[in-house]
Amino acid sequence: MLLVGVIFATLDYDPIQLIVFAQYANGLILPIIVLFLMFAMNNRITLKDHTNPLWVNIVGALIFLITVTLSLISFGIF
């Protein structure tokens, strides 16, 4: 990790711009991860009787919609 910091410091990158870029990347990845987890936690073949109940799926869908909306807002699309 220290080596990565040294590399970026020697290349004269602005640390604030790197942080902003990392936040944009998180904004893109988070909805994808939420959707993947929703599908994984409802897979009856793998989890048998331990899948999510309906109320958890509703909350998960709400979280997915919120994360997609925030991503679109942050990229100026919505």
N, C-alpha and C positions, 0 to 999 in steps of 0.2 A: 504494500500500500504506500509506503514511503517512497518507493521508486516511482510510482505513478505520479505522486505529488512533485517530485523532483523533475520529472520529464515535463510536466505541464508548466512548472515554474521556469524552466530553461527555455521553453518555446514561447514565453512571454504571452501566455493566455491570461485574459482577465478572469479572476476567480468568480466574480459575480455573474459573468456571462456563462461560465460553466455550471453554476448552480441553477441559473434560469433554464439552461438547456436540460439539465437533469430533471427539473420539475416538469417541463414539457414532455419529456420521455415518460415520466411517471403518469402524466395525464393521459397519454396514449395507451399505456400498458394496463392501467388499473381496470378499465371496463372489460378488457379481454380476459383478465384474470378472474374477475367476478363472474363472468359468463361461464368460463371453464369450470370454476368451482361449483356453480349451480348445476351444471350438467353432471359433474363427477359425484356430487352429493345426492343425486337423485337416480343413480344407476342401480336398479334393482338386481341386476345380474351380479355385480360385485358386492354390494352392501346388503343384499337380501332384505331383512326387516328393519334395517337401521338407516333408511333413507330419511330425508327431511320431511317433517310434517308440513301441511298446507300453509300454516301461518309463517313458517320460516321461509318458504318459497315466495310468499307475498312480500315479506320484508326484503329478501334478496333481490326480487324484481325491482322493488322501489330503490334499493341501493344502486342497482345497475342503471336505472333511469337517471338517477341523480349524478352518477359518475360520468355517464355519456353526456348529459347536459353540461356539466362543468367542463368537460373536455372540449365540447363544441364552443362554449363561451370563451374559454382560454385561447382557442385558436381563431376567434373572431368569426366563426362560421354561423353561430346562432345569436 
